[in-house]
Each structure stands twice: as structure tokens, then as C-alpha cells.
Amino acid sequence: MQIASRRLPTVDNPRKSTTLTVMTGLFTLYCLLPLGWLVVNATKSQADFVSTFGLAPGREFALWDNIAQVFTYQDGIFARWLLNTLLYVVVGATVSTFLAALGGYALAKLDFRGKRTFLLVVLGSISVPGIALAIPQFLLFAHIGLTNTPWAVLIPSFINPFGLYLMWVFTAEAVPSGLLEAAKIDGAGEFRTFLQIALPLLAPAGVTVLLFSFVSIWNNYFLPLIMLKDPAWYPLTVGINQWNKLGSTAGNGALVQNLVITSALLTIVPLIIAFLSLQRYWQSGLSLGAVKG
């Protein structure tokens, strides 16, 4: 008697599920539909935007004209907002990632008094939403005279509790203690050991923290909104919202609605480029952490 054999599901041969496939397809459609709407409407002129169906193309392809108007409207202030955002993102994400790596290394490989208490504080701070701290930060910065300056946006972005926790977990598994001891025997100090031995090993996790910080700072809206009053220091999120309010005002809607849509499309391009260019390092960091964990 022959018994039909069935291959058990494995990673290379997963079990197929129609329900899961349909749900995944619906979720993908849910995520891509707003992006598709944004792309289609960014190619429309203002007249087509208000007179055609949202997901249907306009009578003329006006994407390049819209982009030109975005960079010339209000004396080209969009370019200034873009440079401000790049400043906040590059400085904030770089410093926060370095501090997270430094703190994670100290928590994972060094022994000091109050370490357990500090860990509890870090874990507790992860559960506190950033918006809950915005008003206390505003009052503190107003007291020391830092509001309406780039420092009011940069300094809060330097602190990343989740990044610190991630680097702590990764350092505990990815950095061999024996390698650190060998470096110290050769005469390397603690900071030099971190820079030359531990930091290169933390590169995959560092890219992951860098991406999270990049997205978080790039999309930050409420904190710059309450900290900054000068439009010359606005990031893209706050500046485009000001255009959106202008477009909602009676008599102005016919002027800037297409600019709001096009500028919103332009703001997501750097995020897509960052994820695509760093995807290999990001995935290697996650897989390495999974294998070692």
C-alpha cells in the first residue's frame, strides 16, 4: 500500500493560504491607493484638479509645471523649507544614532552604579508618546530662550529611547566581550575601543536606527509647529500645512491646491530614496540580530 506523502511546510516551501493572500492584497491596495491618488493628482493642473475624478488623469500633463511653481511660489520658500528639513534630519538622525550606539554599548558591556534603574527609565520612556513631551519641552526652551531657533527642533531629536534600546540589545549579542578585552590589553581606552572595535560591528543596527530617526524627524510636525514662529525656519511638514491652510481660505483655493499636492509628492521622494539605498544594510542588520538572538 502506497501512502501519499506530503511535504511539510518550510521556509522554502511555505503553506499557501488563499485567505492570507487576499488579505495581504487588500492591505497592499489600502497602502498604495493614497500614494496612487497623490501621484495622479500631482500631474494635474489646478483646473483639472477641481474638475476631474481623483484617480483619473487630467486633460494635460502638468507635473513639471507644478514642480516649477512649487519652487518659485512665495519667492521660492519651498527650497528653504527643504534645506531646513535636511538640516534637521541629517544632524538630528546622525547625532541620535551615535548617542544611541554609545549608550547601548555602555549598557551592554559596562558595569556601573544605577545601571538597572537607568534601564527601567529607558524602557519606560519608550511607552511615552513624543507629543506628550512637546508642551513641557516648549516651556523649558522658552525659559532658556531657544524657541524659534533650529536648536528647538534639533535638541529633542537627539534623544531616541527606542534606538538606545535597540542598540543595547544588538550590542549584547553582536559585540564579543573577548574582542573588547583584547583591545584593552593592547592599551586601547574605553572610548577608543568603542570607536574602533564596537562601532564597526554595530553598523547594521546603526543603519536601522538611522532610518527610524530619519523618518521620525522628517515627518515631525507638532514640535516644530509650536517651537517655530519664523517661516524661514519651518520644515516641510509645517510649511506645506501653511500652504494647505492658505488653499482652504476663500478666494485662495484656486491658486495653491495643485502646489500642495505636488509639494507633498516631492517630500516623500527622499524617504523612498533613503529606504531603497539603505535597504541592504537594514535587512542585514535585522537578520543578523535574529540569528544571534
N, C-alpha and C positions, 0 to 999 in steps of 0.2 A: 504494500500500500504506500502510495506516494503522498507525502504531506506537503502541501504548498507552503513554501517558505516566504515569509515577508521580511523585508529589510526593516530593521528598526530605524526610527528617525534619528539622524545625526546632524552635526553641523553642516556637513557637505550634502546631506540628503534630508532636508527638513520635511516634516509632515505638512502637506498642503491643506489649507483651510479656506474655503470659499467665503465664509463669513468674515474672517480676518482680512482677506484680500479686499472685499467690498468696503469694509470699514476703513482700511488704510487708504483706499481710493477716495472715499468721501472726505477723509481728513486732509488728504493732499489737495483736493479741489477746494476745500474750505480755506486752506492756507494760500493757495495760488490765485484764487479769484480776486481778492483785493489788489494783488500785485498786477494781475492782468488788467483790471479796471484802471489802475494808475498809469500803466504803460500806454494803453489805448487813448486815454483822455489827454495825456501829455502831448500827443501828436495832433491834437485838435486846436483850431483857432478858437478865440473866445466866442465867436458867433456859433461855431459848430458845437462847442461845449454846452451851450444852453439850449440848443435846438435839436440835438440828436440823442439817440439811446446811448446809455453809458458804456455798454460793451460793443457798440458798433463804431466802426471807423468814421471819421469826419469826411466831408467832401473834399478837403485839401489836407495835405500832409504838412503840418506847421511846427514840427518838433524843433527844427533848427532855428526858426524864427522865435519860438518861445524861449529857447535857451539864450539866444542873443538878448531878448528883452529882460530875462531874469538878471543877467549880468550888467545891464545898463539902467534898470529901473532904480529910482531914488539915488542917482549918482553912483550906481554900482555897489551899493552897500552889501549885496549878497556875497560878493567876493570877500569883503571884510568879515562877515559872519562866518564864512568858510574858513578863513585863516584863523579866526578866534577859536573855532571848534577844533581845528587841527592842533593849535597850541594846547588847549585843554586836554585833548586826547593823548597827544604824544608825551607831554610832560607828565600828566596825571597817571596814565597807564604804565609808563616806564618806571616812575618812582614807586608806585604802589606795588608793582610786580617785584622790584628789587627789595623793597621793605618786607613783602610777604615771604620772599625766599630767605631773607636774613632772619626774620622771626621764626619761620618754620624750621630752619636749621638749628637755631638756638633751642627751640622747644624739643626737637627730636634728638639732638646729640649732646646737649649741655645740661648739666645739673646745677640748679641754683635755687635759692630760697624763694618760696612763693610760686613755684612753677605750677603746681596743681591748681592753685587759686587763679592764676593767670589763664590756664586752660579753660577753667569753668567760665571765666569772664568772656573769653573769645567765643566759646560755644554759645553762651547766652546772647551775645551781641549779634550773632548770625540771625537769630529769630526776630530782631528788632528792625522794622522797615525803615529805610533811609528817610522817608518822608516824615516820620515821627520825630526825627532829629533836626529837621530843617529849621523850624522856628527857634529852638534853643541855639543852634549854630548862628542864625541871623542875629539874635540878641547879643551873643558873645562877640561876633565880628563887628557889630555896630558899636559895641562898647570900646573896642580897641581901634576903631577907625578903618577897618578893612573892607567894608561894604562898598559896592560899586567899583571894585578893583578885580583884576584877574585872580588875585590870591583868594578871594572869597569863594571861587569855584575850584581852584586848584587844591587848596589845603584839604578840604573834606574828601577829595578824590584819592588822596594819598593813603587813606585808611581803608583796607579791604579785609574784613574779618573772614569772609569765606575763602579768599585767596590765601590768607595765612593758614587757615585750617587745611586747605588742600595741599599746600607746600609742606606743612608739618607731617601729614600722613605719607606723602610721597617721599620726603627725605628719610623718614624712619625705615623705609624699605629699599630705596634706590641708592643710598649712600652708605657703603660699607664702613663700619666703625674702624676696622683694621687699617683701611687706607688712610683714614684721618690720623690714627695713631702713628703710622709710619711717617706721615708728613711732619708731625710734631717732633718725632725723634730726630728728623733731619734738620730741625731748628726752625720750622715754619711757625709763625704765630697763629693765633686763632682766626684773625681776620684774613690773613694771607691764605690759610688753609681753606677758608670758606670760598675766597675768590678763585683760587687756582685749582682746587680739588673738587669741592662740593658743587659750586655754581655750574660748571660744565655738565655735571651729571644731572642737574635739575633742569636742564634746558627744555625737555619735553613738557614737564609740568609748568615751567615758566611760560611757555607759549600758550598753554591753556588758560592760565591766569591772565596773561596779557590780552587774550581775545575777550575774555569775560569783562575785563576792565575797559577795554576799547569800546565794546558795545554799550556797557553801562554808562560811561561818560558821554559817548556820542549821543545817546538817547536821553540824557539827563535834561529835564525840563523845569521841574518845580524849584529846585535850588537856585539855578541861575535867574529864574523869574523873580524871586524875592530878594536876591542878593544884588542884582544889577539894575540900574536905572538908566544908564547911558547906552543908547542903541549901538554905539560904536564898539561895545564890549559884548554884545549879545552873541550867543552861539546860534547855530542854525535852527534849533528847536524853538527857541523863543522868538527869533526874528521872523521865521515863516508863520508862526502863530499870529504875530502882529499884522502881517500881510493878510492872513485869513480874516482877522477881525476887520481890517480895512475893507476887504471884499464883501463882508456881510453888512456893511453900512450902506444905507440907502444912497444911491447915486454913484457908488464906487464899485459895486459888484461887477459891472460890465468891464472893469478895467484890469483887475488883477486875479480873477479866478483861475485863468489859464496859467498865470505865473505861479500861483500857489501849488497847483498840481505838478507843474514841471519842476519847480524847486524841490518839492517832496521827492520826486523821482531821482533827482540829482543827489539828494542826501543819502540814499540807500546804496548808491554805486560804490563808495569807499568801503562800506561794510561787506558787500559781496566780494570785492577785490581782496580784502583782508582775509576773509574766510577761505577763499579759493587758494590764495598764495601760501597760507599757513596751514592748510588742511593736513598735509603730510606730517608735519611736526605735531599737530594737535592729536591726530589719530594715533601716532606712535606713542605719545605720552599717555593716552588713555589705555592703550593695550598693554604697555609696559606696567602701568600701575595695576591692571587687572591680573597679569601673570604673576607679579610679585606678591600681590595681595592674597 
